[in-house]
Amino acid sequence: MTAENRKLHILGIAGTFMGSLALLAREMGYDVSGRDHAIYPPMSDQLAAAGIEVATDMDAPLPEDAEIIVGNVMRRDMPVIDQLLGGFFRFRSGPQWLGEEVLRNRFVLAVSGTHGKTTTTSMVAHILETVGMAPGFLIGGVPGDFGVSARLGETPFFVIEADEYDTAFFDKRSKFLHYRPRGLVINNLEFDHADIFPDLAAIERQFSHLLRLVPGQGKVIAPLGEPAIERVLEAGVYSPVERIADRRDDVADWWQEDGEVVCEGRAIGRLPDAIQGEHNRHNALAALALARFAGVPSEQALAALSGFRGVARRLEIKGQVGGVRVIDDFAHHPTAIEATIATVRAQMRVAGAGRLVAVLDPRSNSMRAGVHAGRLAASLAEADRVFVHAPDGLGFDPADSLSELGERLAVIESVEALLEQVPRVLGPGDWVLSMSNGGFGGFPARLVDRLQEAAA
């Protein structure tokens, strides 16, 4: 692309990845525009602040003077894609553009796995920023320490959330195969994305391909004892491997017990009290290991975590009204749901809070199809009340799948009905935990508004 033709038009710009890519391109001096079916915060706020024009008319003519960047939400049967292929447009997928234009000359530190990618990536970026390494990053959320999901940075280091989802309608490889990481975390590995992968073995195959891209002088960081990860490593790894454990294990390079961190047999200090829950302690160990590979001394990295402010929509407190606390979280897989509820329960015990009211929006393709329906009841078992959003098109019956929850369960068809019914069960000291990986009709914030109106 010539200097006078630095224009990008992004199809599917409202997604966290594509919107973040738009921010990087804008920072690089590109004239960026895009379109999507709908857009909501936090990405709508970030794009507006960057002066990036976003349209929702998917059938409008494509700009002929721009390169088209295609997000993986774009299907082949969409009219805009037929327009793209029928013309003479230059186009690339988002991950390909990122790999070629941003990451090619960077020291890439990637965080992969089914759960915890956003939090772990944010922790790594925070550590590097705190010690003065000014990294670039692209994160699937908005870290509280930065206020944006992506930036170019001022040094060769680039921290990226490495997603296994497919790249585009014309490139079915996982997105992370475009990133060529030098340091790689595989945080965990379970079956997900049933709309893309037929089984766990297919996901493992993509991770095996990823391991082939890490250079011999690089580093792979992975937990001990996860069968899927062990199979991936046994299939071939060409870099040194550093192992982490969530409890005392003398085989591991890193382990923690009750927040006390040990690195290569030497205690280096305690994790900050603000890092709540075993899953977040696991994330922190992985972040410390990756930061050390980037050159940050262990004690210094651990000290840096004391200032970590978390990530938007990861146990984010949206408000407290009349003794009722409303929390928003991105959990959308049974493992993440169970871990999130356990963390909130632990916080409630310390605070002396009342009941935990869980509100679940099964929005991901795998959840909507009912792939995880058999595990949902167990993952929600520790909640005192459970509301499940069940709009038209859900591929399973929540009332049937979650019947063992008994009278604790309510299945509600719309967000508006949830906003009517959830407040009726709440009392002082209750905490509401909203869980969705989508906009959820703005439910958590609107619930706070509804409670404030009732209290006025």
The 8 nearest C-alpha neighbors of each residue, nearest first, counted from 0:
[[1, 4, 5, 2, 3, 66, 6, 65],
 [2, 0, 4, 3, 5, 6, 65, 66],
 [1, 3, 4, 5, 0, 29, 6, 28],
 [4, 2, 1, 5, 0, 6, 29, 64],
 [5, 3, 1, 2, 6, 0, 64, 65],
 [6, 4, 29, 2, 3, 30, 0, 1],
 [5, 7, 65, 30, 29, 4, 31, 66],
 [6, 8, 31, 66, 65, 67, 30, 9],
 [7, 9, 32, 33, 67, 31, 65, 68],
 [8, 10, 33, 68, 12, 67, 69, 11],
 [11, 9, 69, 34, 12, 70, 33, 68],
 [12, 10, 35, 70, 13, 34, 72, 9],
 [11, 13, 18, 17, 9, 10, 14, 33],
 [14, 12, 38, 18, 11, 35, 42, 15],
 [15, 13, 17, 16, 12, 18, 11, 42],
 [14, 16, 18, 139, 17, 19, 13, 42],
 [17, 15, 19, 18, 14, 20, 139, 138],
 [18, 16, 20, 12, 19, 14, 15, 21],
 [17, 19, 12, 21, 15, 20, 16, 13],
 [20, 18, 22, 16, 149, 21, 17, 148],
 [19, 21, 17, 23, 18, 22, 16, 24],
 [20, 22, 18, 24, 19, 23, 25, 17],
 [21, 23, 19, 25, 20, 24, 26, 18],
 [24, 22, 26, 20, 25, 21, 150, 151],
 [25, 23, 27, 21, 26, 29, 22, 20],
 [24, 26, 29, 22, 28, 27, 23, 21],
 [25, 27, 23, 24, 28, 22, 151, 29],
 [28, 26, 24, 25, 29, 23, 151, 22],
 [29, 27, 25, 26, 24, 30, 5, 31],
 [30, 28, 25, 5, 24, 6, 31, 27],
 [29, 31, 6, 5, 7, 25, 28, 32],
 [32, 30, 7, 29, 6, 8, 51, 25],
 [33, 31, 8, 52, 51, 53, 9, 7],
 [34, 32, 9, 8, 53, 12, 10, 54],
 [33, 35, 54, 53, 10, 55, 12, 11],
 [34, 36, 11, 55, 37, 12, 13, 10],
 [35, 37, 55, 57, 34, 38, 56, 11],
 [38, 36, 35, 55, 39, 13, 34, 54],
 [37, 39, 13, 43, 35, 36, 40, 42],
 [38, 40, 43, 42, 41, 438, 37, 13],
 [41, 39, 42, 43, 44, 38, 438, 45],
 [40, 42, 44, 43, 39, 45, 141, 140],
 [43, 41, 40, 45, 44, 46, 39, 13],
 [42, 44, 40, 39, 46, 45, 41, 38],
 [45, 43, 47, 42, 41, 46, 40, 48],
 [46, 44, 42, 48, 47, 43, 49, 41],
 [47, 45, 49, 51, 43, 48, 44, 42],
 [46, 48, 50, 44, 49, 45, 51, 43],
 [47, 49, 45, 46, 50, 44, 51, 43],
 [50, 48, 46, 47, 51, 45, 22, 25],
 [49, 51, 47, 48, 46, 52, 25, 31],
 [52, 50, 46, 49, 32, 47, 31, 53],
 [51, 53, 32, 50, 33, 54, 47, 31],
 [52, 54, 33, 34, 32, 51, 55, 35],
 [55, 53, 34, 56, 33, 35, 52, 57],
 [54, 56, 36, 35, 34, 57, 37, 53],
 [57, 55, 58, 54, 59, 34, 36, 35],
 [56, 58, 59, 55, 79, 35, 34, 36],
 [59, 57, 56, 79, 60, 78, 61, 82],
 [58, 60, 57, 56, 61, 79, 55, 54],
 [61, 59, 62, 58, 82, 79, 63, 57],
 [60, 62, 63, 59, 83, 82, 79, 8],
 [63, 61, 64, 65, 60, 8, 66, 67],
 [62, 64, 65, 61, 88, 66, 87, 60],
 [63, 65, 62, 6, 4, 66, 88, 7],
 [66, 64, 6, 7, 63, 62, 8, 67],
 [65, 67, 7, 89, 90, 8, 6, 68],
 [66, 68, 90, 8, 9, 7, 65, 89],
 [69, 67, 9, 91, 92, 93, 90, 8],
 [68, 70, 92, 10, 93, 9, 91, 67],
 [71, 69, 11, 72, 10, 73, 93, 167],
 [70, 72, 167, 73, 166, 168, 69, 165],
 [71, 73, 70, 11, 74, 167, 168, 69],
 [72, 74, 71, 70, 11, 75, 168, 69],
 [75, 73, 76, 77, 168, 72, 80, 71],
 [74, 76, 77, 80, 168, 73, 81, 78],
 [77, 75, 74, 78, 80, 81, 73, 79],
 [76, 78, 80, 79, 75, 74, 81, 73],
 [77, 79, 81, 80, 82, 76, 58, 57],
 [80, 78, 82, 81, 77, 58, 83, 57],
 [81, 79, 83, 82, 78, 77, 75, 84],
 [80, 82, 78, 84, 83, 79, 85, 77],
 [81, 83, 79, 85, 80, 84, 78, 86],
 [84, 82, 80, 81, 85, 86, 79, 88],
 [85, 83, 81, 86, 82, 80, 87, 88],
 [84, 86, 82, 83, 81, 87, 80, 88],
 [87, 85, 84, 83, 88, 82, 81, 63],
 [88, 86, 89, 85, 84, 83, 63, 90],
 [89, 87, 86, 90, 83, 66, 63, 67],
 [88, 90, 66, 67, 87, 91, 65, 68],
 [91, 89, 67, 66, 68, 88, 92, 69],
 [92, 90, 68, 96, 69, 95, 93, 67],
 [91, 93, 69, 95, 68, 94, 167, 70],
 [92, 94, 96, 95, 68, 70, 69, 97],
 [95, 93, 97, 96, 92, 174, 177, 98],
 [96, 94, 98, 92, 97, 93, 177, 99],
 [97, 95, 93, 99, 94, 98, 100, 91],
 [98, 96, 94, 101, 100, 95, 99, 93],
 [99, 97, 102, 95, 178, 177, 96, 103],
 [98, 100, 96, 103, 97, 101, 95, 102],
 [99, 101, 97, 96, 98, 102, 103, 95],
 [102, 100, 97, 98, 103, 99, 104, 105],
 [101, 103, 98, 105, 104, 97, 99, 100],
 [104, 102, 99, 105, 98, 101, 100, 178],
 [105, 103, 102, 106, 101, 155, 100, 107],
 [104, 106, 155, 102, 107, 103, 156, 157],
 [107, 105, 156, 155, 157, 181, 108, 104],
 [106, 108, 180, 157, 181, 105, 158, 156],
 [109, 107, 182, 158, 180, 183, 157, 181],
 [110, 108, 183, 159, 161, 180, 160, 158],
 [109, 111, 184, 160, 161, 116, 183, 120],
 [112, 110, 161, 185, 184, 116, 186, 162],
 [113, 111, 186, 187, 185, 188, 114, 116],
 [112, 114, 188, 187, 189, 115, 111, 186],
 [115, 113, 112, 116, 187, 335, 186, 188],
 [114, 116, 118, 117, 119, 282, 113, 186],
 [117, 115, 119, 118, 114, 110, 111, 120],
 [116, 118, 120, 139, 119, 115, 138, 121],
 [117, 119, 121, 115, 120, 116, 122, 310],
 [118, 120, 122, 282, 116, 121, 117, 286],
 [121, 119, 123, 117, 122, 118, 160, 116],
 [120, 122, 118, 124, 119, 123, 142, 125],
 [123, 121, 119, 125, 120, 124, 286, 126],
 [122, 124, 286, 126, 120, 125, 121, 290],
 [123, 125, 121, 127, 122, 126, 128, 158],
 [124, 126, 122, 128, 123, 127, 129, 121],
 [127, 125, 129, 123, 303, 128, 124, 300],
 [126, 128, 132, 124, 130, 129, 125, 123],
 [127, 129, 133, 125, 131, 132, 126, 130],
 [128, 130, 126, 131, 127, 125, 303, 132],
 [129, 131, 127, 128, 132, 126, 303, 295],
 [130, 132, 128, 129, 133, 127, 134, 126],
 [131, 133, 127, 128, 134, 130, 154, 129],
 [134, 132, 128, 153, 131, 152, 154, 127],
 [135, 133, 152, 156, 157, 132, 154, 153],
 [152, 134, 136, 151, 157, 150, 158, 156],
 [135, 137, 158, 157, 149, 159, 150, 134],
 [136, 138, 149, 159, 148, 160, 19, 158],
 [137, 139, 148, 160, 140, 159, 117, 149],
 [140, 138, 117, 15, 16, 160, 148, 137],
 [141, 139, 138, 148, 117, 311, 142, 310],
 [140, 142, 148, 311, 147, 310, 146, 143],
 [143, 141, 310, 144, 145, 146, 121, 309],
 [142, 144, 308, 310, 309, 146, 145, 141],
 [143, 145, 142, 308, 146, 307, 125, 309],
 [146, 144, 147, 142, 143, 141, 148, 125],
 [145, 147, 143, 141, 142, 144, 148, 45],
 [148, 146, 141, 145, 149, 142, 45, 150],
 [147, 149, 141, 138, 140, 137, 19, 139],
 [150, 148, 137, 136, 19, 147, 138, 23],
 [149, 151, 135, 136, 23, 152, 137, 22],
 [152, 150, 135, 23, 136, 153, 149, 26],
 [135, 153, 151, 134, 133, 150, 154, 136],
 [152, 154, 133, 134, 151, 135, 155, 132],
 [155, 153, 156, 134, 152, 133, 132, 135],
 [154, 156, 105, 106, 157, 153, 134, 104],
 [157, 155, 106, 134, 154, 105, 107, 135],
 [156, 158, 135, 107, 136, 134, 106, 108],
 [159, 157, 136, 108, 109, 107, 135, 124],
 [160, 158, 109, 137, 136, 161, 138, 108],
 [159, 161, 110, 138, 120, 109, 116, 162],
 [162, 160, 111, 175, 110, 109, 159, 163],
 [161, 163, 164, 175, 174, 111, 160, 173],
 [162, 164, 173, 174, 175, 165, 161, 205],
 [165, 163, 173, 162, 174, 166, 192, 195],
 [166, 164, 173, 171, 172, 174, 167, 163],
 [165, 167, 174, 170, 71, 173, 171, 172],
 [168, 166, 71, 170, 169, 92, 70, 165],
 [167, 169, 170, 74, 75, 71, 171, 73],
 [168, 170, 167, 171, 166, 75, 92, 71],
 [171, 169, 167, 166, 172, 168, 165, 92],
 [170, 172, 165, 166, 167, 169, 173, 168],
 [173, 171, 165, 170, 166, 174, 176, 205],
 [172, 174, 165, 163, 164, 175, 166, 176],
 [175, 173, 166, 176, 165, 94, 163, 162],
 [174, 176, 161, 177, 178, 173, 162, 163],
 [175, 177, 174, 178, 209, 173, 179, 172],
 [176, 178, 175, 98, 95, 94, 174, 179],
 [177, 179, 98, 175, 176, 180, 102, 107],
 [180, 178, 212, 177, 213, 176, 181, 107],
 [181, 179, 107, 182, 108, 178, 213, 109],
 [182, 180, 217, 213, 107, 108, 214, 106],
 [181, 183, 108, 218, 180, 217, 219, 109],
 [184, 182, 219, 109, 110, 108, 220, 180],
 [183, 185, 220, 110, 111, 186, 219, 221],
 [186, 184, 111, 112, 221, 187, 220, 110],
 [185, 187, 112, 184, 221, 111, 222, 114],
 [188, 186, 112, 185, 113, 114, 189, 228],
 [187, 189, 113, 112, 227, 228, 190, 186],
 [190, 188, 113, 191, 199, 187, 227, 112],
 [189, 191, 199, 198, 188, 192, 202, 193],
 [190, 192, 193, 189, 365, 113, 196, 199],
 [193, 191, 194, 365, 195, 196, 364, 190],
 [192, 194, 365, 196, 195, 191, 197, 364],
 [193, 195, 192, 196, 364, 365, 197, 368],
 [196, 194, 193, 192, 197, 165, 164, 171],
 [195, 197, 193, 198, 201, 192, 194, 202],
 [198, 196, 193, 201, 195, 199, 194, 200],
 [199, 197, 200, 196, 201, 190, 202, 193],
 [198, 200, 190, 202, 201, 203, 189, 197],
 [201, 199, 203, 202, 198, 204, 197, 227],
 [202, 200, 204, 199, 203, 198, 196, 197],
 [203, 201, 199, 205, 204, 200, 196, 206],
 [202, 204, 200, 206, 205, 201, 231, 207],
 [203, 205, 207, 201, 202, 206, 200, 208],
 [206, 204, 208, 202, 207, 203, 209, 173],
 [205, 207, 209, 203, 208, 204, 210, 202],
 [208, 206, 204, 210, 209, 205, 231, 203],
 [209, 207, 205, 211, 206, 210, 204, 212],
 [208, 210, 206, 211, 207, 212, 176, 205],
 [211, 209, 207, 212, 208, 213, 236, 206],
 [210, 212, 208, 209, 213, 207, 236, 237],
 [211, 213, 210, 209, 179, 214, 208, 180],
 [212, 214, 181, 210, 211, 180, 217, 179],
 [215, 213, 217, 216, 238, 212, 181, 237],
 [214, 216, 238, 217, 237, 213, 239, 218],
 [217, 215, 214, 238, 218, 239, 181, 213],
 [218, 216, 181, 214, 215, 182, 238, 213],
 [217, 219, 182, 239, 238, 240, 183, 181],
 [218, 220, 240, 183, 184, 182, 241, 239],
 [221, 219, 184, 241, 240, 242, 183, 185],
 [220, 222, 185, 242, 184, 186, 243, 241],
 [223, 221, 243, 242, 244, 224, 186, 225],
 [222, 224, 244, 225, 242, 243, 221, 251],
 [223, 225, 226, 222, 229, 228, 244, 227],
 [224, 226, 228, 227, 223, 229, 222, 187],
 [227, 225, 229, 228, 224, 230, 188, 231],
 [228, 226, 230, 229, 225, 188, 231, 203],
 [229, 227, 231, 230, 225, 226, 232, 188],
 [228, 230, 226, 232, 231, 227, 233, 225],
 [231, 229, 233, 227, 228, 232, 226, 234],
 [230, 232, 228, 234, 229, 233, 207, 203],
 [233, 231, 229, 234, 230, 235, 236, 228],
 [234, 232, 230, 235, 231, 229, 236, 228],
 [233, 235, 231, 232, 230, 207, 236, 229],
 [236, 234, 233, 232, 237, 207, 231, 210],
 [235, 237, 232, 210, 238, 211, 234, 233],
 [236, 238, 215, 235, 211, 214, 239, 213],
 [237, 239, 215, 218, 217, 236, 214, 240],
 [238, 240, 218, 219, 241, 217, 237, 215],
 [241, 239, 219, 220, 218, 238, 242, 221],
 [240, 242, 220, 252, 219, 221, 239, 243],
 [243, 241, 251, 221, 252, 222, 220, 223],
 [242, 244, 222, 253, 251, 254, 252, 223],
 [245, 243, 254, 246, 222, 223, 251, 253],
 [244, 246, 255, 254, 281, 256, 243, 247],
 [247, 245, 256, 255, 244, 254, 248, 257],
 [246, 248, 254, 256, 255, 249, 244, 245],
 [249, 247, 250, 251, 246, 244, 254, 245],
 [248, 250, 251, 247, 264, 252, 254, 263],
 [251, 249, 248, 252, 242, 223, 244, 253],
 [252, 250, 242, 253, 243, 249, 248, 244],
 [253, 251, 263, 242, 262, 243, 241, 250],
 [254, 252, 243, 262, 251, 261, 263, 244],
 [255, 253, 244, 261, 243, 245, 246, 247],
 [256, 254, 260, 259, 246, 245, 258, 261],
 [255, 257, 246, 259, 258, 247, 260, 254],
 [256, 258, 259, 255, 246, 269, 260, 277],
 [257, 259, 270, 256, 269, 255, 260, 280],
 [260, 258, 269, 255, 256, 257, 268, 270],
 [261, 259, 255, 268, 269, 266, 267, 254],
 [260, 262, 266, 265, 254, 253, 264, 267],
 [261, 263, 253, 265, 264, 252, 266, 260],
 [264, 262, 252, 265, 253, 261, 251, 249],
 [263, 265, 262, 261, 266, 249, 252, 253],
 [266, 264, 261, 262, 263, 267, 260, 253],
 [265, 267, 261, 260, 268, 262, 264, 259],
 [266, 268, 261, 298, 260, 265, 262, 269],
 [269, 267, 260, 259, 266, 270, 298, 301],
 [270, 268, 259, 258, 260, 271, 267, 301],
 [269, 271, 258, 259, 272, 268, 260, 301],
 [272, 270, 273, 305, 274, 269, 304, 258],
 [271, 273, 274, 270, 275, 258, 305, 269],
 [272, 274, 271, 275, 305, 270, 307, 308],
 [275, 273, 272, 271, 279, 280, 276, 270],
 [274, 276, 273, 279, 342, 272, 277, 280],
 [277, 275, 342, 279, 278, 280, 274, 341],
 [276, 278, 280, 279, 281, 275, 245, 338],
 [279, 277, 281, 276, 280, 282, 338, 115],
 [278, 280, 282, 281, 276, 277, 283, 274],
 [281, 279, 283, 277, 282, 278, 284, 276],
 [280, 282, 278, 279, 284, 283, 245, 277],
 [283, 281, 279, 119, 285, 280, 284, 286],
 [282, 284, 280, 286, 281, 285, 279, 287],
 [285, 283, 287, 281, 286, 282, 288, 280],
 [284, 286, 288, 282, 283, 287, 289, 281],
 [285, 287, 283, 123, 289, 284, 288, 119],
 [288, 286, 290, 284, 285, 289, 283, 300],
 [287, 289, 291, 285, 286, 290, 284, 292],
 [288, 290, 292, 286, 291, 287, 285, 293],
 [291, 289, 293, 287, 292, 288, 295, 286],
 [292, 290, 295, 294, 288, 293, 289, 296],
 [291, 293, 289, 294, 290, 288, 182, 218],
 [294, 292, 290, 291, 295, 289, 182, 108],
 [295, 293, 291, 292, 296, 290, 289, 297],
 [294, 296, 291, 290, 293, 300, 297, 299],
 [297, 295, 299, 298, 291, 300, 294, 290],
 [298, 296, 300, 299, 291, 301, 295, 287],
 [299, 297, 301, 300, 296, 267, 302, 268],
 [298, 300, 302, 296, 297, 301, 303, 295],
 [301, 299, 303, 297, 302, 298, 126, 295],
 [302, 300, 298, 304, 303, 299, 297, 287],
 [301, 303, 299, 300, 304, 305, 298, 306],
 [304, 302, 300, 301, 305, 126, 306, 129],
 [305, 303, 307, 306, 301, 302, 126, 300],
 [304, 306, 271, 303, 302, 307, 301, 270],
 [305, 307, 304, 303, 308, 302, 125, 144],
 [308, 306, 304, 305, 309, 125, 122, 144],
 [309, 307, 143, 144, 306, 310, 142, 305],
 [310, 308, 143, 307, 142, 311, 118, 313],
 [311, 309, 142, 143, 313, 141, 312, 140],
 [310, 312, 141, 313, 315, 142, 140, 143],
 [313, 311, 328, 315, 327, 329, 314, 310],
 [314, 312, 328, 315, 310, 311, 329, 327],
 [313, 315, 328, 327, 326, 312, 316, 311],
 [316, 314, 312, 327, 313, 326, 311, 317],
 [315, 317, 326, 318, 325, 327, 314, 324],
 [318, 316, 325, 326, 315, 444, 327, 443],
 [317, 319, 325, 316, 324, 447, 320, 326],
 [320, 318, 324, 323, 325, 322, 321, 317],
 [319, 321, 323, 322, 451, 450, 324, 318],
 [322, 320, 323, 427, 319, 454, 450, 426],
 [321, 323, 427, 428, 320, 319, 324, 429],
 [324, 322, 429, 320, 319, 427, 321, 428],
 [323, 325, 319, 430, 318, 431, 322, 326],
 [326, 324, 431, 318, 317, 430, 316, 319],
 [325, 327, 316, 432, 315, 317, 314, 431],
 [326, 328, 433, 315, 312, 314, 432, 443],
 [329, 327, 313, 312, 314, 434, 330, 433],
 [328, 330, 436, 435, 434, 312, 313, 331],
 [331, 329, 336, 335, 434, 328, 435, 332],
 [330, 332, 435, 436, 329, 336, 335, 361],
 [331, 333, 335, 334, 336, 330, 366, 371],
 [334, 332, 336, 378, 335, 375, 337, 374],
 [333, 335, 337, 336, 332, 338, 378, 114],
 [336, 334, 338, 332, 330, 333, 337, 339],
 [335, 337, 333, 339, 330, 334, 338, 378],
 [336, 338, 378, 340, 334, 335, 339, 333],
 [339, 337, 341, 335, 340, 336, 342, 334],
 [340, 338, 342, 336, 341, 337, 335, 343],
 [339, 341, 343, 337, 342, 338, 344, 336],
 [342, 340, 344, 338, 339, 343, 337, 345],
 [343, 341, 276, 339, 345, 344, 340, 338],
 [342, 344, 346, 340, 345, 341, 347, 339],
 [345, 343, 347, 341, 342, 346, 340, 348],
 [344, 346, 342, 348, 343, 347, 341, 349],
 [347, 345, 343, 349, 344, 348, 350, 342],
 [348, 346, 352, 350, 344, 349, 345, 351],
 [347, 349, 351, 345, 350, 346, 344, 352],
 [348, 350, 346, 347, 351, 345, 352, 344],
 [349, 351, 347, 352, 348, 346, 345, 353],
 [350, 352, 348, 349, 347, 353, 428, 346],
 [353, 351, 428, 347, 350, 429, 348, 354],
 [352, 354, 428, 429, 351, 355, 430, 347],
 [355, 353, 429, 383, 430, 356, 352, 428],
 [354, 356, 430, 383, 382, 429, 431, 357],
 [355, 357, 384, 431, 383, 385, 382, 430],
 [358, 356, 385, 432, 431, 382, 433, 384],
 [359, 357, 386, 433, 387, 385, 432, 434],
 [360, 358, 387, 434, 433, 361, 388, 386],
 [359, 361, 435, 388, 362, 434, 387, 358],
 [362, 360, 366, 367, 363, 359, 331, 435],
 [361, 363, 360, 367, 366, 364, 436, 435],
 [364, 362, 366, 365, 367, 361, 436, 331],
 [363, 365, 367, 366, 368, 194, 362, 192],
 [366, 364, 193, 368, 363, 370, 192, 367],
 [365, 367, 369, 363, 361, 368, 364, 371],
 [368, 366, 393, 364, 369, 394, 365, 361],
 [367, 369, 394, 365, 366, 370, 364, 393],
 [368, 370, 372, 395, 366, 367, 371, 394],
 [371, 369, 365, 368, 372, 366, 193, 373],
 [370, 372, 369, 373, 374, 366, 375, 333],
 [373, 371, 369, 375, 374, 370, 400, 366],
 [372, 374, 371, 375, 400, 376, 370, 369],
 [375, 373, 372, 371, 377, 376, 333, 378],
 [376, 374, 378, 372, 377, 333, 373, 379],
 [375, 377, 401, 379, 378, 374, 380, 404],
 [378, 376, 380, 379, 375, 374, 337, 333],
 [377, 379, 337, 375, 333, 376, 380, 336],
 [380, 378, 376, 377, 381, 382, 375, 337],
 [379, 381, 377, 382, 378, 376, 404, 383],
 [382, 380, 379, 383, 340, 341, 378, 344],
 [381, 383, 355, 384, 380, 379, 356, 357],
 [384, 382, 355, 354, 356, 407, 381, 385],
 [385, 383, 407, 356, 382, 357, 408, 355],
 [386, 384, 357, 408, 407, 358, 356, 409],
 [385, 387, 358, 409, 410, 408, 357, 359],
 [388, 386, 410, 359, 358, 411, 389, 360],
 [387, 389, 360, 411, 412, 359, 410, 390],
 [390, 388, 412, 411, 387, 410, 393, 391],
 [391, 389, 412, 413, 388, 393, 392, 411],
 [392, 390, 393, 389, 412, 394, 413, 388],
 [393, 391, 394, 390, 367, 389, 395, 368],
 [392, 394, 367, 395, 391, 390, 389, 368],
 [393, 395, 368, 369, 367, 392, 396, 366],
 [396, 394, 369, 393, 397, 368, 372, 367],
 [395, 397, 399, 398, 400, 394, 393, 389],
 [398, 396, 400, 399, 401, 395, 410, 387],
 [399, 397, 396, 401, 402, 400, 410, 408],
 [398, 400, 402, 397, 396, 401, 395, 403],
 [401, 399, 397, 402, 398, 372, 396, 373],
 [402, 400, 376, 403, 398, 399, 397, 404],
 [401, 403, 399, 404, 405, 398, 400, 408],
 [402, 404, 405, 401, 376, 400, 399, 408],
 [405, 403, 402, 407, 401, 408, 406, 376],
 [406, 404, 403, 407, 402, 408, 401, 409],
 [405, 407, 408, 404, 409, 384, 402, 403],
 [406, 408, 384, 405, 404, 385, 383, 409],
 [409, 407, 385, 406, 404, 386, 405, 384],
 [408, 410, 386, 385, 411, 387, 407, 406],
 [411, 409, 387, 386, 388, 389, 398, 408],
 [412, 410, 388, 389, 413, 387, 409, 417],
 [411, 413, 389, 390, 388, 410, 416, 414],
 [414, 412, 416, 415, 411, 390, 417, 388],
 [413, 415, 417, 416, 418, 440, 442, 412],
 [414, 416, 418, 413, 417, 419, 442, 412],
 [415, 417, 419, 413, 418, 414, 420, 411],
 [418, 416, 414, 420, 419, 415, 421, 411],
 [419, 417, 415, 416, 420, 421, 446, 414],
 [418, 420, 416, 417, 421, 415, 422, 423],
 [419, 421, 417, 423, 422, 418, 416, 424],
 [420, 422, 423, 417, 424, 418, 419, 425],
 [423, 421, 425, 424, 420, 419, 418, 450],
 [424, 422, 420, 421, 425, 419, 426, 418],
 [423, 425, 422, 421, 426, 420, 384, 356],
 [426, 424, 422, 423, 429, 421, 427, 323],
 [425, 427, 429, 428, 323, 424, 322, 321],
 [428, 426, 322, 323, 429, 321, 425, 353],
 [427, 429, 353, 352, 322, 323, 426, 430],
 [430, 428, 354, 353, 323, 427, 426, 355],
 [431, 429, 324, 355, 323, 325, 356, 354],
 [432, 430, 356, 325, 357, 326, 355, 324],
 [431, 433, 357, 326, 358, 327, 356, 325],
 [434, 432, 358, 327, 328, 326, 359, 357],
 [435, 433, 328, 359, 330, 329, 360, 358],
 [436, 434, 360, 329, 437, 331, 330, 359],
 [437, 435, 329, 331, 362, 330, 363, 438],
 [438, 436, 435, 439, 362, 329, 363, 360],
 [437, 439, 440, 441, 39, 436, 435, 40],
 [440, 438, 441, 437, 442, 435, 360, 414],
 [439, 441, 442, 438, 414, 437, 445, 443],
 [440, 442, 439, 438, 444, 443, 445, 446],
 [441, 443, 445, 440, 444, 439, 446, 414],
 [444, 442, 446, 445, 441, 327, 433, 447],
 [445, 443, 447, 446, 442, 441, 317, 448],
 [444, 446, 448, 442, 447, 443, 441, 449],
 [445, 447, 449, 443, 448, 444, 442, 418],
 [446, 448, 450, 444, 445, 449, 318, 451],
 [449, 447, 445, 451, 446, 450, 452, 444],
 [450, 448, 446, 452, 451, 447, 445, 453],
 [449, 451, 453, 447, 452, 448, 446, 454],
 [452, 450, 454, 448, 453, 449, 455, 447],
 [453, 451, 449, 455, 450, 454, 448, 447],
 [452, 454, 450, 451, 455, 449, 448, 422],
 [455, 453, 451, 452, 450, 321, 320, 449],
 [454, 452, 453, 451, 450, 449, 321, 320]]
